[in-house]
């Protein structure tokens, strides 16, 4: 599991190191990231990485923990009582916003892309702490929408399909942007994409219900 966020200790040096590490790991992945570059960007002594984090691996763990806590959510005045279809749209929006559609490129999303292509010793923790919970939340909402009669395996595949539509914009965004310029741009891009993904997925669930 990912370790406790060391920035909770309120140490300015650790905050600067994690901020610099977020950028370095996002750009280069774990293997190619350089601790010296991180220390220089954080205006910290190179020895501070060992002192506070025990080395590169500890800093990577702390960085992942910190980034995993930065989870923006779509504002909602009253979440209780909302229809599951609305909750699906919110959930998809949250996934897109978390990994893809922030004001700047998502460090967490880029690190996940590196991990997918070149897995490190942290891939299991990332799956358990981040991806599995996202999929389980999607699956729970889809189960509520589908009602009785739809098989468990079909609901699992449906949840994976929703996640896959979201992650397309993480792993293939440059290609998508080249083929369809502006598709994922603009201040409302995340909300627009979330609505389109959710509505398309709802159509698939309706088809499953009809065939059950």
KOLGUVEX-891254 format. One line per field, with one value per residue: x, y, z of N, C-alpha, C, O in turn; chain; residue number from 1. Coordinates in pm, 1 decimal. Atoms other than C-alpha are relative to their C-alpha. Example, Ala and Ser with C-alpha at 12.3 -4.5 7.8 and 13.67 -1.06 7.14 Angstrom:
BEGIN
n_east c(89.0  -82.0)
n_north c(-119.0  -119.0)
n_up c(0.0  -6.0)
ca_east c(1230.0  1367.0)
ca_north c(-450.0  -106.0)
ca_up c(780.0  714.0)
c_east c(90.0  -77.0)
c_north c(120.0  109.0)
c_up c(0.0  73.0)
o_east c(193.6  -26.1)
o_north c(118.1  219.8)
o_up c(66.5  89.9)
kette c(A  A)
nr c(1  2)
//
This chain:
BEGIN
n_east c(84.2  -76.5  -32.4  60.4  -46.6  -91.8  24.5  87.0  -82.7  -11.3  -138.3  -7.0  -94.2  64.0  101.0  -69.1  -54.2  108.8  46.3  -97.9  3.2  120.6  -33.4  -105.7  52.6  99.3  -69.4  -97.6  23.7  -86.4  -134.0  -81.4  -1.4  -127.6  14.5  -72.2  87.4  106.4  -56.7  -29.3  126.5  59.6  -95.0  -29.2  -121.7  20.9  11.4  132.6  84.6  -25.8  35.4  145.1  75.1  -75.2  -48.8  87.4  122.0  84.4  53.7  101.8  118.0  61.2  56.3  122.9  99.0  43.9  79.7  124.4  92.3  46.5  109.3  106.1  133.8  93.6  83.6  139.9  59.7  72.9  -34.5  89.1  127.4  -15.3  20.5  -128.8  -51.5  -72.7  -121.6  -93.7  -61.3  -92.5  -114.0  -82.4  -61.9  -107.2  -112.5  -62.6  -60.9  -112.2  -113.2  -16.9  52.2  -27.3  -47.1  -127.4  -3.9  6.1  -120.2  40.6  34.3  -121.1  -72.0  72.3  -34.2  -133.0  10.6  65.2  -95.5  -118.0  42.8  -98.9  42.6  118.9  119.0  104.5  58.9  80.0  123.5  83.1  36.7  61.1  79.0  106.3  112.6  73.6  80.7  105.7  103.5  73.4  78.1  112.9  98.8  57.2  86.6  124.8  71.6  44.1  101.7  -15.9  5.2  -123.9  -100.6  -112.7  -109.7  34.8  -16.9  -143.6  -45.8  53.8  -82.9  -127.8  22.7  8.9  -134.3  -79.8  29.4  -68.2  -145.0  -41.6  -47.4  -127.0  -106.9  -5.1  47.6  -64.5  51.5  138.5  -2.9  -46.7  106.4  116.0  -49.8  95.2  101.6  -13.9  -48.4  99.2  32.0  108.4  -31.3  16.7  143.4  58.0  -42.3  64.7  139.6  4.6  -38.6  106.5  120.2  -27.1  -1.4  138.0  62.8  -42.8  67.9  137.9  0.2  -17.9  127.2  99.5  -33.1  -9.3)
n_north c(-119.1  -123.0  -43.4  -122.8  -121.9  -63.7  -143.2  -31.8  -47.8  -144.5  -38.2  -73.8  67.6  117.2  -45.7  -41.5  119.2  74.7  -78.3  17.8  141.3  20.6  -42.2  85.1  134.9  -8.5  -18.4  102.9  128.8  26.8  45.9  -104.5  -121.2  -24.1  -61.7  -127.4  -100.2  -29.0  -80.5  -132.8  -70.6  -28.1  -83.4  78.4  79.0  134.3  91.6  -11.1  107.7  115.7  -32.1  -3.7  104.4  124.1  22.4  -23.3  79.4  -62.4  -124.2  39.1  40.6  -118.6  -79.9  66.0  -17.1  -139.3  -23.2  75.8  -72.4  -120.5  52.0  -98.1  54.8  -97.2  -52.6  41.3  -51.8  106.0  124.3  107.8  5.1  -12.7  123.4  65.2  -51.0  -123.1  37.1  51.8  -115.1  -61.3  89.2  -11.0  -133.0  5.2  74.3  -85.1  -114.5  46.5  47.6  -51.7  -129.7  -109.4  -123.2  35.5  145.8  72.1  75.2  135.8  68.6  29.0  105.2  123.8  39.7  60.3  128.8  95.2  40.9  54.9  17.8  5.1  74.8  -63.5  17.6  67.9  -97.7  -93.7  68.9  22.6  -123.9  -100.1  47.3  90.9  -74.1  -71.1  97.9  49.5  -104.5  3.3  122.9  -12.5  -89.1  70.2  104.4  -65.6  -40.2  118.2  74.1  145.8  69.6  -13.1  86.4  -65.0  -18.0  -108.8  -125.4  -22.1  -46.1  -134.4  -91.6  -11.6  -77.4  -140.9  -43.4  -2.7  -123.0  -110.0  12.3  -29.0  -138.2  -3.9  68.6  -32.5  -136.4  -70.0  53.6  -46.0  -142.9  -19.2  42.7  -86.6  -115.3  -71.9  87.2  3.6  -131.2  -96.2  7.5  94.7  126.5  113.3  19.8  44.7  137.6  85.3  18.7  84.8  136.0  56.3  23.2  114.6  118.4  25.6  69.5  138.4  63.6  20.1  115.5  119.1  23.8  47.5  136.8  86.9)
n_up c(0.0  1.9  -135.2  -50.7  63.8  -92.5  -2.1  -112.6  -109.0  11.0  25.4  125.6  89.2  59.2  96.3  122.4  64.8  62.7  114.5  107.1  39.5  80.9  136.1  54.5  24.6  107.4  127.8  36.0  -61.4  -115.0  34.0  62.8  -82.6  -65.6  -131.4  1.1  62.5  -95.6  -108.2  53.7  23.0  -130.6  -76.5  -119.7  2.0  51.3  -113.6  -60.5  51.2  -86.9  -138.4  -19.9  70.5  6.8  134.9  115.4  -10.1  -101.1  57.0  97.6  -76.5  -59.6  109.9  43.9  -106.3  4.3  120.4  -7.6  -87.6  67.7  82.1  19.3  24.4  53.6  -107.3  -4.7  -123.4  -69.9  68.1  -40.5  69.0  143.7  75.6  30.1  127.1  -31.7  -73.5  99.1  66.2  -95.9  -18.6  120.1  -6.7  -98.5  57.3  101.2  -65.0  -81.6  77.5  135.1  41.9  -91.8  61.0  61.3  17.5  -126.6  -34.4  -34.0  123.7  76.9  -71.2  29.0  136.9  -8.1  -68.8  90.3  102.7  -66.1  -139.5  -106.5  -118.1  -57.7  83.3  -76.7  -91.9  77.9  37.1  -118.3  -67.4  86.7  112.2  -44.0  -58.5  105.4  71.6  -88.1  -8.8  126.8  7.6  -92.0  62.2  114.7  -53.9  -40.8  121.6  74.8  -72.1  -1.8  127.6  76.2  -60.7  -66.4  95.0  90.8  -74.3  -11.1  131.1  20.2  -79.0  70.4  122.2  -38.0  -35.2  121.7  72.9  -70.7  9.7  136.8  5.8  -70.8  71.1  143.1  20.0  112.4  126.0  13.8  29.4  137.3  91.6  -24.2  -75.9  -83.7  -58.6  -146.1  -42.7  -47.0  -143.2  -25.6  66.8  -91.0  -21.8  126.6  23.2  -100.8  39.8  117.7  -39.0  -83.6  79.7  85.9  -85.5  -41.1  111.9  -5.8  -112.0  41.9  89.5  -83.4  -71.1  96.1  38.8  -120.1)
ca_east c(0.0  113.1  279.3  158.3  189.6  498.3  389.5  136.9  432.0  432.3  801.2  869.0  1164.8  964.2  687.4  934.1  1096.9  764.0  654.9  977.9  957.8  603.9  734.3  1044.5  866.1  585.7  830.4  1069.8  914.6  1078.9  1375.9  1490.6  1414.8  1722.9  1735.9  1992.0  1745.4  1475.4  1698.7  1810.3  1453.0  1348.5  1647.3  1736.9  2051.7  2088.3  2124.7  1776.3  1620.5  1789.1  1727.8  1353.2  1259.9  1533.9  1623.6  1461.9  1213.8  1086.1  1047.5  855.2  620.9  563.5  502.7  246.3  72.7  58.6  -71.6  -332.0  -480.3  -523.2  -861.4  -1072.8  -1444.3  -1724.9  -1911.1  -2253.2  -2482.3  -2674.4  -2522.1  -2763.5  -3068.4  -2921.4  -3015.5  -2744.4  -2719.7  -2616.9  -2370.8  -2218.1  -2160.8  -2002.1  -1782.2  -1660.5  -1599.9  -1391.9  -1177.0  -1114.9  -1041.9  -809.9  -592.4  -639.2  -828.8  -673.5  -549.0  -208.0  -109.9  -183.0  136.5  -48.8  -187.2  154.3  313.3  39.6  118.0  485.0  389.0  168.7  451.3  736.6  593.6  791.8  767.9  475.6  238.2  52.8  2.7  -120.4  -372.3  -495.0  -499.6  -627.0  -745.3  -935.4  -1138.3  -1225.9  -1347.5  -1542.6  -1721.0  -1809.8  -1928.7  -2149.2  -2319.1  -2366.5  -2513.5  -2769.5  -2856.2  -2880.5  -3096.3  -3155.3  -3094.8  -2764.7  -2480.9  -2189.6  -1936.7  -2123.6  -2125.1  -1753.2  -1691.7  -1914.6  -1712.2  -1389.8  -1540.7  -1626.4  -1277.6  -1126.2  -1304.5  -1162.6  -808.6  -803.3  -756.2  -468.3  -271.4  -360.8  -440.5  -169.5  -294.6  -659.3  -573.4  -391.8  -681.4  -953.8  -800.2  -976.3  -1176.9  -1038.8  -958.8  -1135.2  -1259.4  -1561.9  -1378.1  -1382.7  -1753.5  -1837.2  -1632.6  -1777.0  -2130.1  -2055.7  -1880.5  -2153.3  -2437.9  -2274.9  -2222.1  -2580.7  -2689.7  -2482.8  -2633.8  -2981.7  -2895.8  -2773.6  -3096.7  -3299.8  -3113.5  -3114.4)
ca_north c(0.0  358.5  509.7  797.4  1142.3  1288.0  1640.8  1613.1  1686.2  2041.0  2042.9  2301.4  2108.5  1789.9  1984.3  2138.3  1803.0  1634.0  1917.3  1890.0  1509.5  1522.9  1708.0  1491.4  1156.7  1272.8  1375.2  1082.6  798.8  637.6  475.3  782.0  1043.7  1200.9  1279.5  1552.5  1731.5  1704.7  1843.8  2132.0  2219.3  2208.1  2423.1  2148.4  1961.6  1629.7  1457.5  1578.1  1310.4  1037.0  1214.5  1264.4  979.5  718.9  757.3  763.6  482.9  650.6  980.6  806.7  646.0  978.5  1154.3  896.6  920.6  1298.9  1300.5  1033.7  1264.9  1552.9  1441.7  1724.0  1666.0  1834.4  2069.1  1953.9  2121.8  1805.6  1472.0  1256.2  1141.3  1197.0  939.6  678.5  813.6  1151.9  984.6  802.6  1133.4  1276.0  969.7  987.1  1359.5  1290.9  1034.8  1268.8  1562.7  1358.9  1217.7  1428.7  1757.4  1972.8  2325.8  2173.2  1822.2  1574.2  1456.2  1155.7  1068.3  1089.4  877.8  617.3  620.2  554.7  274.9  113.9  107.5  33.8  -109.1  -57.0  -221.3  16.7  -102.7  -335.1  -54.1  181.8  -75.7  -152.1  205.5  387.8  188.3  -89.4  155.5  360.8  48.2  -73.5  260.6  252.4  -105.0  -26.5  258.8  50.2  -233.5  6.9  134.3  -212.8  -360.0  -733.7  -971.7  -845.1  -1089.0  -1002.7  -1052.9  -813.2  -545.3  -591.3  -554.7  -247.0  -84.6  -160.5  -12.7  312.0  333.9  252.3  544.6  774.5  639.1  673.4  1045.5  970.8  726.7  849.8  1216.9  1351.1  1118.4  1206.5  1577.2  1538.4  1352.9  1567.3  1903.5  2075.0  1770.3  1772.6  2144.5  2431.9  2506.3  2277.1  1988.8  1764.7  1814.3  1768.5  1450.0  1312.5  1365.9  1202.1  900.7  854.2  889.7  643.7  399.9  438.4  333.6  18.5  -58.5  -10.9  -266.7  -513.7  -470.5  -530.1  -853.2  -982.8)
ca_up c(0.0  -52.4  251.6  465.5  307.4  470.9  377.9  660.3  892.2  762.4  663.9  394.4  254.9  206.8  35.4  -208.3  -274.7  -344.0  -569.3  -769.0  -767.0  -906.9  -1210.1  -1254.5  -1217.9  -1447.4  -1717.6  -1699.1  -1499.8  -1199.5  -1372.8  -1566.5  -1301.6  -1144.0  -773.8  -837.8  -1068.1  -802.5  -529.6  -750.4  -849.1  -482.0  -375.3  -131.2  -39.0  -219.3  118.1  215.6  -3.9  197.6  526.3  480.5  245.4  268.2  -98.2  -440.6  -373.4  -56.5  -237.0  -514.2  -260.9  -85.2  -417.1  -527.4  -189.9  -212.7  -570.5  -496.7  -230.7  -474.2  -602.8  -743.3  -755.8  -941.3  -708.1  -600.0  -350.6  -271.9  -364.4  -167.9  -351.4  -695.8  -957.4  -1028.0  -1382.6  -1240.9  -1005.8  -1302.6  -1480.6  -1164.5  -1121.7  -1481.3  -1440.9  -1130.4  -1313.6  -1605.5  -1377.7  -1158.7  -1434.2  -1742.7  -1747.1  -1475.5  -1535.1  -1614.0  -1731.0  -1453.1  -1287.5  -1151.8  -1493.0  -1656.4  -1382.8  -1435.0  -1806.1  -1729.6  -1490.9  -1754.2  -2006.6  -1764.3  -1440.6  -1121.9  -781.2  -709.1  -978.3  -739.5  -486.9  -756.7  -870.9  -519.5  -391.1  -698.0  -998.1  -818.4  -601.6  -911.5  -1090.0  -788.4  -756.2  -1125.4  -1098.4  -797.9  -983.2  -1297.2  -1089.8  -945.7  -1291.9  -1444.1  -1168.8  -1146.2  -1432.4  -1571.8  -1511.3  -1283.9  -1562.6  -1790.1  -1520.3  -1468.5  -1841.5  -1845.0  -1565.9  -1753.2  -2069.3  -1891.8  -1742.7  -2079.1  -2242.5  -1974.6  -1996.6  -2373.5  -2314.9  -2079.2  -2292.0  -2640.7  -2588.9  -2827.3  -3100.5  -3036.0  -3041.7  -3372.0  -3533.3  -3374.8  -3277.0  -2987.8  -2883.7  -2529.0  -2503.8  -2334.6  -1983.2  -2019.9  -2187.3  -1880.1  -1816.8  -2183.7  -2218.8  -1894.7  -2019.1  -2353.9  -2199.4  -1939.7  -2188.9  -2430.0  -2142.2  -2026.1  -2373.5  -2337.2  -1997.1  -2138.8  -2406.0  -2142.7  -1946.5  -2260.4  -2336.0  -1975.2)
c_east c(88.4  18.4  -68.4  63.2  86.8  -19.4  -96.1  80.1  23.4  140.8  9.9  92.3  -64.6  -106.0  65.8  55.9  -109.3  -55.8  94.3  -0.5  -121.4  28.0  100.6  -51.3  -103.2  67.1  78.5  -31.5  100.9  143.6  89.3  4.9  133.3  -21.6  71.3  -85.9  -110.8  50.5  28.7  -127.7  -65.5  87.1  32.3  132.0  -32.0  -20.3  -137.4  -93.7  18.2  -47.3  -150.6  -72.3  73.5  48.8  -106.9  -131.3  -96.0  -62.2  -108.8  -128.6  -72.7  -66.1  -130.8  -110.9  -56.9  -92.1  -133.4  -102.5  -57.4  -109.4  -108.1  -132.6  -90.4  -88.8  -143.4  -59.4  -68.8  22.1  -95.5  -130.4  10.5  -19.1  135.4  59.3  79.4  129.0  104.2  70.8  100.2  125.2  94.3  70.5  118.2  122.4  73.6  74.1  124.9  123.2  32.2  -25.0  25.9  49.0  135.7  1.1  9.8  128.8  -35.3  -32.1  122.9  83.6  -67.8  30.7  138.2  -6.2  -62.3  97.7  122.7  -30.3  118.2  -55.2  -127.1  -127.6  -113.1  -69.4  -87.8  -132.9  -93.6  -51.5  -80.6  -90.9  -113.4  -115.9  -82.3  -93.0  -114.9  -111.5  -82.7  -92.2  -122.1  -109.8  -69.2  -92.6  -134.4  -82.9  -59.8  -113.2  25.5  0.4  126.3  109.5  116.3  112.3  -27.8  16.1  147.2  56.1  -49.3  82.7  135.6  -14.6  -9.6  138.8  88.1  -24.0  69.3  150.5  51.2  59.8  127.7  111.7  12.9  -41.4  72.4  -51.0  -142.4  -2.5  45.6  -108.4  -121.4  42.6  -112.0  -100.7  4.2  55.3  -114.8  -38.1  -108.0  27.9  -28.1  -148.0  -67.4  35.6  -66.8  -144.6  -9.7  34.1  -111.5  -123.9  18.3  -5.3  -139.7  -77.5  38.0  -67.5  -146.7  -11.7  16.8  -129.4  -103.7  24.1  2.0  -121.0)
c_north c(125.0  51.8  130.5  121.0  77.2  150.9  39.0  52.6  149.7  49.3  63.9  -69.4  -121.2  40.0  41.5  -120.1  -79.3  74.9  -17.2  -143.3  -29.8  33.0  -96.0  -140.3  0.2  10.2  -124.1  -139.4  -26.7  -28.5  112.5  130.0  11.2  75.7  134.0  110.4  41.3  90.8  142.3  80.7  40.8  92.3  -66.5  -72.9  -140.9  -100.7  3.6  -111.2  -124.8  25.7  -11.3  -122.3  -133.4  -34.3  20.5  -75.3  60.9  128.9  -30.5  -40.5  121.5  87.4  -60.0  18.8  141.4  24.6  -72.7  69.1  125.3  -37.1  106.4  -67.1  110.0  49.6  -48.1  45.9  -109.9  -131.0  -111.4  6.9  16.2  -135.9  -63.2  46.9  128.7  -30.3  -58.2  115.3  68.3  -83.9  7.5  134.9  -1.2  -72.3  86.0  116.4  -41.3  -28.5  83.1  149.6  113.7  122.4  -19.9  -151.9  -71.0  -77.4  -145.1  -79.7  -38.4  -108.2  -134.9  -49.9  -64.6  -138.5  -105.6  -52.5  -67.9  -17.9  -5.0  -86.8  57.3  -26.5  -67.4  96.1  99.2  -62.0  -10.6  129.8  95.0  -60.5  -92.6  75.6  75.9  -97.3  -52.5  103.1  3.6  -121.5  6.7  87.3  -70.8  -113.1  57.5  39.6  -121.7  -74.2  -150.0  -54.6  8.3  -76.9  80.3  29.1  115.1  135.6  33.6  52.2  142.5  102.7  20.6  83.8  149.2  53.7  10.5  124.7  120.2  -4.4  17.0  139.6  18.6  -56.4  42.8  143.8  72.2  -47.3  47.4  146.8  26.5  -37.3  92.6  119.6  67.6  -86.9  2.8  129.9  85.5  -22.5  -102.0  -138.7  -119.7  -31.9  -52.9  -145.7  -95.2  -28.7  -95.3  -145.3  -65.2  -31.4  -119.2  -128.8  -35.9  -70.6  -147.3  -77.4  -27.2  -120.5  -129.2  -34.9  -59.8  -146.2  -96.2  -91.8)
c_up c(0.0  142.4  35.2  -67.1  98.2  6.9  111.0  118.8  -7.1  -24.2  -138.0  -99.9  -66.4  -101.3  -130.9  -75.3  -70.8  -120.3  -118.7  -50.3  -87.0  -145.9  -63.6  -32.3  -112.4  -136.1  -42.1  52.1  110.4  -41.2  -49.8  80.2  74.2  130.5  5.0  -60.7  97.3  110.4  -47.3  -19.4  131.3  84.5  133.9  -18.0  -49.5  112.8  64.1  -47.7  84.4  142.3  23.4  -56.7  -8.4  -138.7  -105.8  12.3  102.3  -49.2  -101.9  70.8  56.7  -106.5  -49.2  103.1  -3.1  -119.9  6.1  89.4  -66.0  -98.2  -14.4  -28.4  -52.6  112.4  -10.8  132.0  79.0  -72.0  36.3  -78.9  -149.7  -66.1  -30.8  -132.4  21.1  74.4  -94.7  -70.6  91.5  18.7  -119.4  -2.3  96.1  -52.5  -101.6  64.0  77.5  -83.5  -123.6  -13.9  98.1  -74.5  -67.9  -17.0  134.7  23.4  29.2  -125.7  -79.9  68.3  -24.0  -140.7  -3.6  62.8  -90.2  -104.4  59.7  147.9  96.6  113.4  61.8  -78.3  76.9  95.4  -73.5  -40.1  119.6  60.5  -88.1  -106.0  44.1  65.9  -103.8  -73.2  85.1  15.7  -127.8  -6.4  90.4  -59.5  -116.5  44.0  41.1  -121.1  -71.1  69.0  -8.2  -142.8  -82.1  72.2  56.8  -98.3  -96.0  67.3  17.5  -131.7  -27.8  75.6  -66.7  -127.2  30.6  33.0  -123.2  -82.8  63.8  -25.4  -141.9  -8.1  80.8  -86.9  -146.4  -28.6  -113.6  -135.6  -25.3  -39.6  -143.5  -100.4  9.6  83.9  80.2  70.8  152.5  54.1  53.1  144.9  33.6  -58.0  89.8  19.9  -126.3  -28.3  98.0  -38.0  -118.8  33.6  80.7  -81.8  -93.9  81.6  47.5  -111.3  -1.6  112.1  -33.6  -92.4  78.6  73.3  -93.8  -35.5  117.6  9.1)
o_east c(202.6  -71.5  -126.1  183.3  36.9  23.6  -107.9  23.6  72.5  169.4  -28.7  64.4  -49.0  -123.9  16.0  50.9  -89.1  -92.0  49.6  13.7  -112.7  -12.5  83.4  -23.9  -112.1  20.3  81.4  36.2  197.0  236.6  207.3  83.3  191.5  -80.7  23.8  -86.0  -146.8  -15.1  2.2  -133.3  -133.7  50.3  31.5  177.0  -136.4  -97.3  -173.5  -184.8  -79.2  -102.5  -194.0  -175.4  14.8  93.6  -216.3  -237.1  -216.5  -178.2  -208.6  -237.6  -195.0  -171.7  -228.1  -226.2  -177.9  -198.8  -233.8  -222.2  -155.2  -85.7  -194.6  -137.6  -72.0  -144.7  -198.5  -4.6  -75.9  -46.5  -118.2  -184.7  -89.8  15.1  234.1  181.3  183.2  230.8  224.1  192.7  207.5  236.0  216.0  188.5  224.0  235.0  196.3  186.1  223.5  234.4  144.5  57.7  -49.7  61.2  169.3  -80.9  86.7  163.8  35.0  8.4  129.0  144.1  -0.1  41.9  158.0  58.7  -25.0  92.0  176.3  9.6  222.5  -160.9  -184.0  -234.3  -229.5  -191.5  -194.3  -236.8  -212.5  -165.5  -154.8  -208.3  -226.2  -231.2  -204.9  -209.3  -225.0  -229.2  -205.2  -207.6  -229.1  -228.2  -191.3  -193.1  -238.9  -205.4  -173.4  -199.0  136.2  -56.5  152.5  126.2  148.7  170.1  63.7  59.0  186.4  134.6  21.7  113.0  185.9  75.9  43.3  177.1  169.1  69.9  117.1  212.0  170.3  158.3  195.5  215.9  120.9  -81.4  5.4  -69.5  -176.1  -80.5  0.4  -123.9  -181.0  20.2  -222.2  -180.9  -100.1  118.8  -232.4  -19.2  -113.3  -61.5  -85.6  -187.9  -155.3  -51.3  -106.1  -191.8  -96.4  -32.0  -147.0  -182.9  -73.6  -59.8  -173.2  -163.4  -45.1  -105.1  -200.4  -109.7  -48.4  -167.3  -181.7  -70.0  14.4  -131.2)
o_north c(120.2  40.3  197.8  121.0  131.4  214.3  157.0  117.6  209.6  166.2  3.0  -71.9  -141.7  -27.7  9.5  -125.0  -126.4  13.4  -37.0  -167.5  -110.8  -40.1  -137.0  -193.6  -95.6  -48.5  -159.3  -234.7  48.2  28.8  118.3  219.4  -89.7  183.7  226.7  223.1  158.8  188.8  238.5  198.5  143.1  127.6  -3.5  -96.6  -196.8  -195.6  -88.1  -151.4  -190.2  -63.4  -71.7  -163.6  -233.3  -146.4  69.2  -20.4  67.4  158.0  41.2  -0.2  131.8  146.0  12.1  43.4  160.6  84.3  -21.6  42.2  182.2  -45.5  117.6  -175.7  227.6  -30.7  -61.0  17.1  -103.8  -161.1  -201.3  114.2  4.8  -239.4  8.7  49.5  149.2  35.7  -38.5  112.3  108.9  -31.1  14.2  143.4  53.6  -29.5  94.7  148.5  32.2  7.9  77.7  220.5  210.8  121.2  50.5  -221.1  -29.9  -166.4  -236.9  -195.2  -148.1  -191.9  -235.9  -170.4  -166.2  -231.9  -222.7  -169.2  -162.5  65.4  -63.2  -148.6  -3.8  21.8  -31.5  92.1  136.7  3.9  19.8  136.0  178.9  -24.2  -79.5  47.8  82.2  -66.0  -74.8  67.3  14.0  -111.1  -41.5  55.6  -64.0  -139.6  -2.9  27.2  -118.5  -132.1  -193.0  4.8  -80.4  -62.4  189.5  137.8  188.8  232.2  150.1  147.0  222.2  209.5  132.8  158.9  231.6  161.0  102.4  180.5  210.1  97.7  40.8  161.7  120.4  7.0  31.8  175.8  137.8  32.5  88.2  186.6  121.6  28.2  130.6  120.5  89.5  -36.3  2.0  131.1  55.9  -131.5  -151.2  -223.1  -219.0  -148.3  -138.8  -225.0  -205.8  -141.6  -182.6  -237.4  -180.7  -138.1  -199.5  -229.5  -153.8  -154.7  -233.0  -193.3  -132.6  -194.7  -229.1  -151.7  -146.8  -221.3  -217.2  -171.5)
o_up c(45.7  225.7  -50.2  -93.9  196.8  103.2  143.8  206.8  88.6  1.6  -237.7  -219.8  -186.7  -202.5  -238.9  -198.2  -182.8  -220.6  -231.7  -170.1  -179.3  -236.4  -178.4  -139.8  -189.1  -233.6  -160.0  13.6  127.6  15.6  -15.3  48.6  114.1  132.6  70.5  -11.2  105.5  145.8  24.7  15.8  137.8  196.6  239.6  -130.1  -15.8  98.4  137.8  24.6  121.5  206.9  121.5  -3.6  -50.0  -162.5  -77.1  -18.4  78.0  -20.2  -109.3  30.0  47.1  -82.6  -71.2  67.8  8.4  -105.5  -43.5  78.7  -17.8  -218.7  72.4  -86.3  -21.1  187.0  -120.1  238.3  201.7  -169.6  -44.7  -105.4  -220.1  -9.0  -45.8  -148.5  -41.8  53.2  -74.9  -87.0  46.7  27.9  -102.2  -36.3  65.3  -27.1  -98.8  24.3  81.8  -45.1  -173.6  -71.4  98.5  -197.0  -163.1  43.3  221.7  -54.1  -13.0  -138.5  -135.3  1.2  -43.0  -163.4  -70.2  15.9  -83.5  -142.9  2.0  229.4  66.9  101.1  152.2  -40.4  59.0  110.0  -24.7  -37.4  109.2  106.4  -37.1  -113.8  -3.6  32.9  -93.8  -98.3  34.7  20.6  -122.8  -48.1  53.3  -47.5  -130.7  -22.0  16.9  -120.7  -118.2  2.4  -40.8  -234.4  -163.3  193.3  9.9  -97.0  -132.6  4.3  10.0  -133.1  -89.1  22.5  -72.4  -163.6  -44.0  -13.7  -135.3  -139.6  -5.4  -56.2  -162.1  -78.5  66.9  -103.9  -204.5  -140.6  -193.3  -227.4  -136.5  -126.2  -207.3  -203.5  -91.2  205.0  29.8  149.3  218.0  159.5  31.7  198.9  146.3  -64.1  45.0  15.5  -119.7  -64.7  60.8  -24.6  -121.4  -14.3  57.2  -65.2  -110.4  36.1  59.0  -84.9  -31.3  94.3  0.4  -85.5  48.4  82.3  -54.9  -61.0  98.7  102.4)
kette c(A  A  A  A  A  A  A  A  A  A  A  A  A  A  A  A  A  A  A  A  A  A  A  A  A  A  A  A  A  A  A  A  A  A  A  A  A  A  A  A  A  A  A  A  A  A  A  A  A  A  A  A  A  A  A  A  A  A  A  A  A  A  A  A  A  A  A  A  A  A  A  A  A  A  A  A  A  A  A  A  A  A  A  A  A  A  A  A  A  A  A  A  A  A  A  A  A  A  A  A  A  A  A  A  A  A  A  A  A  A  A  A  A  A  A  A  A  A  A  A  A  A  A  A  A  A  A  A  A  A  A  A  A  A  A  A  A  A  A  A  A  A  A  A  A  A  A  A  A  A  A  A  A  A  A  A  A  A  A  A  A  A  A  A  A  A  A  A  A  A  A  A  A  A  A  A  A  A  A  A  A  A  A  A  A  A  A  A  A  A  A  A  A  A  A  A  A  A  A  A  A  A  A  A  A  A  A  A  A  A  A  A)
nr c(1  2  3  4  5  6  7  8  9  10  11  12  13  14  15  16  17  18  19  20  21  22  23  24  25  26  27  28  29  30  31  32  33  34  35  36  37  38  39  40  41  42  43  44  45  46  47  48  49  50  51  52  53  54  55  56  57  58  59  60  61  62  63  64  65  66  67  68  69  70  71  72  73  74  75  76  77  78  79  80  81  82  83  84  85  86  87  88  89  90  91  92  93  94  95  96  97  98  99  100  101  102  103  104  105  106  107  108  109  110  111  112  113  114  115  116  117  118  119  120  121  122  123  124  125  126  127  128  129  130  131  132  133  134  135  136  137  138  139  140  141  142  143  144  145  146  147  148  149  150  151  152  153  154  155  156  157  158  159  160  161  162  163  164  165  166  167  168  169  170  171  172  173  174  175  176  177  178  179  180  181  182  183  184  185  186  187  188  189  190  191  192  193  194  195  196  197  198  199  200  201  202  203  204  205  206  207  208  209  210  211  212)
//
